[in-house]
Amino acid sequence: MSYDIASIWAATARKRPSFPSLDTSVKTDVAIIGAGFTGLSAALHLAEAGTDVTVLDSRDPGFGASGRNGGQVIPGIKYDPDEIDRVYGEETTEFAGRTAEFTFDLIRRLAIDCNAQRNGWIQASLKSAHLEKLESRARQWEKRGAPTEMLSTDQVQVLTGSDAFKGGWLDSRAGQLHPLNYVTGLALAAQAKGAAIHAGTEAVRLEKLSSGWRIHTKSGASITAAHVVVATNGYSGELLPKLRATVIPANSFQVATQPLSPDQLSRILPRQTPVSDSRRLANYFRIGPEGRLMFGGRGNFRDDPAADDYRKIIAGLHWIYPELAEAQIAFRWTGRVAMTYDHLPHLHQPFDDLTIALGYNGRGLALASALGAAIGRHIADRSQPLPFEFSKINPLPLHGMHPYYATMAIWYYRLRDMLES
């Protein structure tokens, strides 16, 4: 299946290489299911360590969230540093704080052409009630050496080009890139180091052997591997039903406008710094390819949304930027974000030779890139630590009802956001 041309990334991507499907049974040291940021970063670092590695994906590298996200490279996880210290320890906090730096360093080392810009990230507040929390967050990272800056009302309005915001903070560790070109660059780099990458190859069953695993594919070909990594995130399916039931595959809806005029670009995000707002149901936006404003946020749970389902996202864009009310919406697309009950990434190892990572809660670009590398290094050399502890695979109760109770949760969060001053 090809990319939906409605995505601005698919429309502006460099010519993508063709990766063959697996049509014969093979044996490898490590097999990775899922060719997104996690799987490809793990494959790259395994291959660099001299490990024989094979990657397979049911579609193409980056087909899922890795090729459809907003392209914001944001460090950290959903918890603030003091809370990460409490839950995991200071080493995990340091890892989380360096994920954006890791990603930009990797891009530079591999010379990936993906329009990477380390020009910071603004978390802006539409609510005066959020400013105290944002200041605490910025100060916690600043105490750990991060270059952060609190923004006054005037400053945030100048940097965003919108008078809707009351304040915010700037994290200079962050930035942006073209995610589909980035994930393609990761795939090519891993392939150049010796990793075998197979597109259009759906894994349908995992068979435990006396030593290692056999992955059965839909085409009939199989892979025998000493170790398997599952990196399917929000696109986890029937291969491991209990795993799929540990996350809510929420849709992130995005739109992009017609190219803005030079005059508009001088006012709207004049430094092209990407922005997220601080609400529980936040919007995020940036200047994308061809000078278009990209705007995203949570949407419904339909697998095939219609144009009308983007109403709330477009209304949010017009609320923050009223001058764009007449601007044509040129692109509409969506992708699945894997949300966990505790808003933390989950790392599982039900067997010594089966490693699973998923649940990035909207922070997947930098976090998955760095965690995939950590997983690859750990498998190649068990003395290399992992940043998160392994947890049990605990399916969510009544997971099949998630479109209903998650929709109720969305309305609840939306109401709380509305009631705050």
C-alpha positions as CSV (number, residue, x, y, z in Angstrom):
1,M,0.0,0.0,0.0
2,S,1.4,3.4,-0.9
3,Y,1.4,6.5,1.2
4,D,-1.7,8.7,1.2
5,I,-0.8,11.7,-0.9
6,A,-3.0,13.8,1.5
7,S,0.1,13.8,3.8
8,I,2.3,16.8,3.1
9,W,5.3,14.6,3.9
10,A,4.4,12.1,1.2
11,A,3.8,14.9,-1.3
12,T,7.2,16.5,-0.6
13,A,9.4,13.5,0.2
14,R,12.5,12.7,-1.8
15,K,12.2,9.8,-4.2
16,R,11.8,6.8,-2.0
17,P,13.8,3.5,-2.5
18,S,12.0,0.3,-3.0
19,F,12.6,-2.4,-0.4
20,P,11.8,-5.9,-1.5
21,S,9.3,-8.2,0.3
22,L,10.6,-11.4,1.8
23,D,9.9,-14.2,-0.6
24,T,12.1,-16.9,0.9
25,S,12.8,-18.2,4.4
26,V,15.9,-16.8,6.1
27,K,17.9,-17.1,9.3
28,T,19.3,-14.1,11.1
29,D,20.7,-13.1,14.5
30,V,18.0,-10.5,15.3
31,A,14.7,-10.0,13.5
32,I,12.9,-6.7,14.0
33,I,9.1,-6.4,13.3
34,G,8.3,-2.8,12.4
35,A,10.3,-0.4,10.3
36,G,9.7,2.9,12.1
37,F,12.0,5.0,14.2
38,T,12.4,2.3,16.9
39,G,13.0,-0.6,14.7
40,L,15.3,1.1,12.2
41,S,17.4,2.8,14.9
42,A,17.8,-0.6,16.6
43,A,18.7,-2.2,13.3
44,L,21.2,0.5,12.5
45,H,23.0,0.1,15.8
46,L,22.9,-3.7,15.8
47,A,24.4,-3.7,12.3
48,E,27.1,-1.2,13.3
49,A,28.0,-3.7,16.1
50,G,28.4,-6.5,13.6
51,T,25.1,-8.2,14.3
52,D,23.2,-9.9,11.4
53,V,19.8,-8.2,11.5
54,T,16.6,-8.4,9.4
55,V,13.8,-5.9,9.5
56,L,10.3,-6.5,8.2
57,D,7.3,-4.3,7.9
58,S,3.8,-5.0,6.6
59,R,3.9,-1.8,4.5
60,D,6.9,0.4,3.9
61,P,9.5,1.9,6.3
62,G,7.8,4.8,8.0
63,F,4.3,4.0,6.8
64,G,2.8,4.5,10.3
65,A,3.4,7.3,12.8
66,S,7.1,7.6,11.9
67,G,6.3,9.0,8.5
68,R,3.1,10.9,9.4
69,N,3.9,12.8,12.6
70,G,4.3,16.6,13.0
71,G,8.1,16.4,12.6
72,Q,8.7,18.1,16.0
73,V,11.9,16.8,17.7
74,I,11.1,17.3,21.4
75,P,13.2,15.9,24.3
76,G,11.8,14.3,27.4
77,I,8.7,12.2,28.1
78,K,5.3,13.3,29.4
79,Y,6.6,13.5,33.0
80,D,8.7,16.4,34.4
81,P,12.3,15.7,35.5
82,D,11.6,15.5,39.2
83,E,8.9,12.9,38.5
84,I,11.1,10.9,36.2
85,D,13.8,10.9,38.9
86,R,11.2,9.5,41.3
87,V,9.8,6.8,39.0
88,Y,13.0,5.7,37.2
89,G,16.1,7.5,38.6
90,E,18.4,10.2,37.5
91,E,20.0,8.2,34.7
92,T,16.6,7.8,32.9
93,T,16.0,11.6,33.3
94,E,19.4,12.3,31.7
95,F,18.5,9.9,28.8
96,A,15.1,11.5,28.3
97,G,16.6,15.0,28.3
98,R,19.1,14.0,25.6
99,T,16.8,12.3,23.1
100,A,16.6,15.4,20.8
101,E,20.4,15.9,21.0
102,F,20.8,12.2,20.1
103,T,18.5,12.5,17.1
104,F,20.2,15.6,15.7
105,D,23.7,14.0,16.3
106,L,22.6,10.9,14.5
107,I,21.3,12.8,11.5
108,R,24.6,14.7,11.3
109,R,26.7,11.6,11.6
110,L,24.7,9.8,8.9
111,A,24.4,12.9,6.7
112,I,20.6,12.4,6.4
113,D,19.0,15.0,4.2
114,C,15.7,15.7,6.1
115,N,15.7,19.5,6.6
116,A,16.7,19.1,10.3
117,Q,16.7,22.4,12.2
118,R,17.6,22.6,15.9
119,N,15.7,25.8,16.4
120,G,13.9,25.0,19.6
121,W,10.4,24.3,20.7
122,I,7.8,26.5,22.4
123,Q,5.2,25.2,24.8
124,A,2.8,28.0,24.8
125,S,-0.2,28.5,27.1
126,L,-3.7,29.6,26.2
127,K,-4.5,29.5,30.0
128,S,-3.0,31.7,32.7
129,A,-3.6,28.9,35.1
130,H,-0.9,26.8,33.3
131,L,1.9,29.3,33.6
132,E,3.1,28.2,37.1
133,K,3.3,24.6,36.0
134,L,5.2,25.6,32.8
135,E,7.7,27.6,34.8
136,S,8.3,24.7,37.2
137,R,8.9,22.4,34.2
138,A,11.3,24.8,32.6
139,R,13.2,25.4,35.9
140,Q,13.5,21.6,36.5
141,W,15.1,21.1,33.1
142,E,17.3,24.2,33.6
143,K,18.6,22.8,36.9
144,R,19.8,19.8,34.8
145,G,21.7,21.9,32.3
146,A,19.0,22.4,29.6
147,P,18.9,25.7,27.8
148,T,15.4,26.9,28.6
149,E,13.8,30.3,28.8
150,M,10.4,31.5,30.2
151,L,8.5,33.6,27.7
152,S,6.3,36.6,28.7
153,T,3.0,37.3,27.0
154,D,4.6,39.7,24.6
155,Q,7.4,37.4,23.8
156,V,5.3,34.3,23.1
157,Q,2.9,36.4,21.0
158,V,5.7,37.7,18.9
159,L,7.3,34.3,18.4
160,T,4.0,32.6,17.5
161,G,2.4,35.5,15.7
162,S,-0.8,35.0,17.7
163,D,-2.3,37.0,20.5
164,A,-4.1,34.0,21.9
165,F,-1.3,33.0,24.2
166,K,-0.6,34.1,27.7
167,G,3.0,32.9,28.1
168,G,5.1,29.8,27.7
169,W,8.6,28.5,27.7
170,L,11.3,27.8,25.0
171,D,13.4,24.6,25.0
172,S,16.4,25.2,22.8
173,R,17.3,21.5,22.8
174,A,14.5,20.8,20.4
175,G,13.7,21.4,16.8
176,Q,12.1,20.0,13.7
177,L,12.6,17.9,10.5
178,H,10.9,16.1,7.6
179,P,10.0,12.8,9.3
180,L,9.5,10.8,6.2
181,N,12.8,11.8,4.7
182,Y,14.4,11.1,8.1
183,V,12.9,7.6,8.4
184,T,14.0,6.8,4.8
185,G,17.5,8.0,5.7
186,L,17.6,5.7,8.7
187,A,16.5,2.7,6.5
188,L,19.1,3.4,3.9
189,A,21.8,3.9,6.6
190,A,20.9,0.6,8.3
191,Q,20.9,-1.2,4.9
192,A,24.3,0.3,4.1
193,K,25.6,-1.2,7.3
194,G,24.3,-4.7,6.3
195,A,20.8,-4.8,7.7
196,A,18.2,-6.6,5.4
197,I,15.0,-4.6,5.1
198,H,11.8,-6.1,3.7
199,A,8.7,-4.1,3.0
200,G,5.2,-5.6,2.3
201,T,6.0,-8.5,4.6
202,E,3.4,-9.0,7.3
203,A,4.3,-11.1,10.4
204,V,1.3,-13.2,11.3
205,R,2.7,-15.6,14.0
206,L,5.6,-15.9,16.4
207,E,6.7,-19.5,17.1
208,K,8.9,-20.1,20.2
209,L,11.8,-22.5,19.4
210,S,14.1,-24.3,21.8
211,S,16.5,-21.5,20.9
212,G,15.2,-18.4,19.5
213,W,12.1,-17.8,17.4
214,R,10.5,-18.4,14.0
215,I,8.4,-15.6,12.5
216,H,5.8,-16.7,10.1
217,T,4.7,-14.2,7.4
218,K,1.5,-13.8,5.4
219,S,3.3,-14.8,2.2
220,G,4.5,-18.1,3.7
221,A,8.1,-17.1,4.1
222,S,9.6,-17.3,7.6
223,I,12.5,-15.8,9.6
224,T,14.4,-17.8,12.2
225,A,16.1,-15.6,14.7
226,A,18.0,-15.8,17.9
227,H,16.3,-12.6,19.1
228,V,13.2,-10.8,18.1
229,V,12.3,-7.1,18.6
230,V,8.7,-6.0,18.2
231,A,8.5,-2.3,17.4
232,T,4.9,-1.9,16.0
233,N,3.7,0.8,18.4
234,G,0.3,2.2,17.5
235,Y,0.0,-0.3,14.6
236,S,0.3,-3.4,16.8
237,G,-2.1,-5.9,15.5
238,E,-3.1,-9.6,15.9
239,L,0.5,-10.8,16.1
240,L,0.5,-10.2,19.9
241,P,-3.1,-9.4,20.9
242,K,-2.3,-8.8,24.5
243,L,0.3,-6.3,23.5
244,R,-2.1,-4.4,21.3
245,A,-4.5,-4.2,24.2
246,T,-1.9,-2.3,26.4
247,V,-2.2,0.9,24.3
248,I,-4.9,3.2,23.0
249,P,-4.2,3.8,19.2
250,A,-5.4,7.4,19.2
251,N,-5.5,9.3,15.9
252,S,-3.5,12.5,15.5
253,F,-5.2,14.7,12.9
254,Q,-3.1,17.2,10.9
255,V,-3.8,19.7,8.2
256,A,-1.5,22.0,6.1
257,T,-2.6,25.3,4.5
258,Q,-1.7,26.7,1.1
259,P,1.8,28.4,1.1
260,L,1.7,31.5,3.2
261,S,2.7,34.8,1.7
262,P,6.1,36.4,2.6
263,D,4.1,39.0,4.7
264,Q,2.3,36.2,6.6
265,L,5.6,34.3,7.1
266,S,7.1,37.5,8.6
267,R,4.4,37.5,11.3
268,I,3.3,33.8,11.8
269,L,6.1,31.9,13.5
270,P,8.7,34.3,12.2
271,R,11.6,32.1,13.5
272,Q,9.8,28.9,12.4
273,T,10.1,27.5,15.9
274,P,7.6,24.6,16.3
275,V,4.9,25.1,19.0
276,S,2.6,22.9,21.2
277,D,0.1,24.3,23.6
278,S,-0.2,23.3,27.2
279,R,-3.7,21.9,27.4
280,R,-4.5,18.3,28.1
281,L,-5.8,18.0,24.5
282,A,-3.1,20.1,22.9
283,N,-2.7,21.4,19.4
284,Y,0.7,21.6,17.8
285,F,1.8,23.6,14.8
286,R,4.8,24.7,12.7
287,I,5.8,26.0,9.3
288,G,6.2,23.1,7.0
289,P,7.5,22.5,3.5
290,E,6.8,25.2,0.9
291,G,6.0,27.7,3.7
292,R,2.7,26.1,4.7
293,L,1.3,26.3,8.2
294,M,0.9,22.8,9.6
295,F,-1.6,22.3,12.5
296,G,-2.4,19.1,14.4
297,G,-4.2,17.6,17.4
298,R,-6.4,14.7,18.6
299,G,-9.3,13.5,16.5
300,N,-11.8,10.6,16.5
301,F,-11.0,6.9,16.3
302,R,-12.2,6.2,12.8
303,D,-9.8,4.2,10.6
304,D,-10.8,6.1,7.5
305,P,-11.8,9.7,8.6
306,A,-13.7,11.9,6.2
307,A,-12.9,15.5,5.4
308,D,-15.7,16.6,7.8
309,D,-13.8,14.9,10.7
310,Y,-11.1,17.6,10.6
311,R,-13.5,20.4,11.6
312,K,-12.2,20.8,15.1
313,I,-8.6,20.9,14.0
314,I,-9.3,23.6,11.3
315,A,-11.4,25.5,13.9
316,G,-8.4,25.5,16.2
317,L,-6.2,26.8,13.5
318,H,-8.6,29.6,12.8
319,W,-8.9,30.5,16.5
320,I,-5.2,30.9,16.9
321,Y,-4.7,32.5,13.5
322,P,-7.9,34.3,12.5
323,E,-6.1,35.9,9.5
324,L,-5.9,32.4,7.9
325,A,-9.7,31.8,8.0
326,E,-9.8,32.1,4.2
327,A,-6.6,30.1,3.6
328,Q,-7.1,26.9,1.6
329,I,-6.5,23.7,3.5
330,A,-4.4,21.8,1.0
331,F,-3.6,18.6,2.9
332,R,-5.4,16.5,5.5
333,W,-4.0,13.3,7.0
334,T,-3.9,11.3,10.2
335,G,-1.8,8.6,11.9
336,R,-2.0,6.6,15.1
337,V,-0.3,7.6,18.3
338,A,0.1,4.9,20.9
339,M,-1.1,6.2,24.3
340,T,-0.5,4.3,27.5
341,Y,-2.5,4.4,30.7
342,D,0.4,6.0,32.7
343,H,1.6,8.2,29.8
344,L,5.0,6.5,29.9
345,P,6.8,4.4,27.2
346,H,6.6,0.6,27.9
347,L,9.5,-1.7,27.5
348,H,8.7,-5.5,27.8
349,Q,10.8,-8.6,27.7
350,P,8.5,-11.6,28.3
351,F,11.4,-13.8,27.2
352,D,15.2,-13.2,27.3
353,D,15.2,-13.2,23.5
354,L,12.0,-11.1,22.9
355,T,12.1,-7.4,23.4
356,I,9.2,-5.0,22.9
357,A,9.0,-1.2,23.0
358,L,5.9,1.0,22.4
359,G,3.8,3.8,23.8
360,Y,5.5,7.1,23.1
361,N,2.4,9.2,23.8
362,G,3.1,11.8,21.1
363,R,6.8,12.1,21.8
364,G,7.9,9.4,19.5
365,L,10.3,11.0,17.1
366,A,13.2,11.7,19.4
367,L,12.3,9.2,22.1
368,A,11.9,6.2,19.7
369,S,15.1,7.1,17.9
370,A,17.1,7.1,21.1
371,L,15.3,4.1,22.6
372,G,15.8,2.0,19.5
373,A,19.5,2.7,19.6
374,A,19.6,1.7,23.3
375,I,17.8,-1.5,22.5
376,G,20.2,-2.4,19.7
377,R,23.2,-1.7,21.8
378,H,21.8,-3.8,24.7
379,I,21.1,-6.8,22.5
380,A,24.5,-6.6,21.0
381,D,26.2,-6.2,24.4
382,R,24.1,-7.0,27.5
383,S,26.3,-4.9,29.7
384,Q,24.9,-1.8,27.9
385,P,22.0,-0.5,30.1
386,L,18.5,0.3,29.0
387,P,16.9,3.6,30.2
388,F,13.6,2.0,31.3
389,E,12.8,-1.0,33.4
390,F,11.0,-3.9,31.8
391,S,7.3,-4.1,32.7
392,K,4.7,-6.9,32.4
393,I,2.3,-6.9,29.4
394,N,-0.9,-5.8,31.1
395,P,-3.9,-5.4,28.7
396,L,-6.3,-2.6,29.5
397,P,-9.7,-3.7,30.8
398,L,-12.4,-3.8,28.1
399,H,-9.8,-2.7,25.5
400,G,-12.2,-3.5,22.7
401,M,-14.4,-0.6,24.0
402,H,-11.5,1.9,23.8
403,P,-13.1,4.1,21.1
404,Y,-16.0,4.7,23.5
405,Y,-14.3,5.2,26.8
406,A,-11.4,7.1,25.2
407,T,-13.9,9.4,23.5
408,M,-15.5,10.0,26.9
409,A,-12.1,10.8,28.3
410,I,-11.4,13.3,25.5
411,W,-14.7,15.1,26.3
412,Y,-13.8,15.1,30.0
413,Y,-10.3,16.6,29.3
414,R,-11.8,19.1,26.8
415,L,-14.3,20.2,29.5
416,R,-11.5,20.7,32.1
417,D,-9.5,22.7,29.6
418,M,-12.5,24.9,28.9
419,L,-13.2,25.5,32.6
420,E,-9.6,26.7,33.4
421,S,-9.0,30.4,33.4
